[in-house]
Amino acid sequence: MEELHHIGIIYNVLLLDVNFELKADGDGQDSDGAHWIEIKQLNNLAITPFMKKIMLGHY
């Protein structure tokens, strides 16, 4: 049996350029891409209780 370990990293982002284009498509490896969301949308997303607690407790 192969063991799998997952590491989650949570960090803050400060957007310095309003014209910044986020890479929304995946890299075909370990990323499905990314997109910006409003904090108030977290309650409507399927995220882990850990993530919800960190994000909603932080803001």
N, C-alpha and C positions, 0 to 999 in steps of 0.2 A: 504494500500500500504506500502511495506517495503522500507525503504531508504537504499541505498548502497553508501558507501564512499570508494574511492580508493586512496591509498597513494603510490606515486612512490618515490623510493629512488635511488639516483644516487651517486655512490662512485667510487673512484679510487682503482685499485688493483695493487699491486707490487708483481710480481712473483719472489720468492726467490729460488725456486728449479725447475730447468728445467725438472726434472723427475716427477713433480706433475701430478697426474691424476685427471682431473676434472670429477665430477660426472655428466655424460651426460644424464642419465635416470631420469625420474620424480619420485616423492615420492608418487604419487597417490592421493595427496591432493590438494595443491595449486601450485605445481611446475611441469612444463613439462620437467625440466632438464635444462642444460646449455651447452654452447660451446663457445670457443674463436673465435672471428672474428677480421679481420684487420679493422682498422678505415676506410680505403679507400673503404671497402665493404658496408658501411652504405648507400651510395646513391642507391644501388641496392636492399635494403631491405624495406619491408613494415613496417616502424616505424612511430611514430607520429611526426608531425612537431616540437613539443617541444623537443623530444628526439634528433632529427637530429640537431637542433640548439645547444643544449647543447653539444653534442658529437663533432660535427664538429667545433664549436666555441672554444672548449676547447683545441683541439689538432692542 
